[in-house]
Amino acid sequence: MEFKKMYRCCEDAFAALDFSGLGYVTKESFLNSIVIKDRVTFSKEEVELFFKDFNLYGIDSDGINYDTFKKIFFPQFYLV
């Protein structure tokens, strides 16, 4: 997505979405972020379908943790 264009590193992107310090990004904060509202050309339904396809917000999940966020949105930094 557009995270690489807006944020210099994955830590900054995750912190912008997890502004309350929960340790995970909730679906609501993700869908209400500036990236989804202003930069992504997909609808909210399409983004939620992406969540479902990658099983990011499952039944037992509170949100996306940092490791999963980094693996999905910043894969070039994941193996480092």
NORMOQUI-V803879 format. One record per backbone hydrogen bond with DSSP energy under -0.5 kcal/mol. CO is the residue of the C=O (numbers start at 1). NH is the residue of the N-H. If there is no record, write none. Layout:
((CO:NH) (CO:NH))
This chain:
((2:5) (2:6) (3:7) (9:13) (10:14) (11:15) (12:16) (13:17) (14:18) (18:21) (23:66) (24:26) (25:64) (26:30) (27:31) (28:32) (30:33) (33:37) (34:38) (34:39) (35:39) (35:40) (43:47) (44:48) (45:49) (46:50) (47:51) (48:52) (49:53) (50:54) (51:56) (52:55) (56:58) (58:61) (63:65) (64:25) (65:69) (66:70) (67:71) (68:72) (69:73) (69:74) (70:74) (74:77) (74:78) (75:78) (75:79) (77:80))
